Amino acid sequence: MIVGRVIAVFAASGLSVVGAGSLFGIEVWKSVALAGGLGVATVVESLSRAYLGDGKLTADEIDSAFNLVDKKKPKP
């Protein structure tokens, strides 16, 4: 479940900047890799912090971590 969502974060974050990188002379694959990696890092950091608190992850903590990078979904 989490791995699939992380892949989706990479894709959504990376594909959202495809055109922007070319405006600054950055290769498309580098733009996608950087944006996707930063999106995944945001989620992984949030999941890590939630796990450190009590040694487990609840569904709400997982959803909250992924909502950080989902711009179209309203935050709770």
LINHUNOR-V935001 format. One record per helix or strand of 3 or more residues. SS is the DSSP state (~ for helix, > for strand). FROM is the first residue (numbers start at 1). TO is the last residue. If there is no record, write none. Layout:
ss/from/to
SS/FROM/TO
SS/FROM/TO
This chain:
ss/from/to
~/2/15
~/18/23
~/28/54
~/59/67
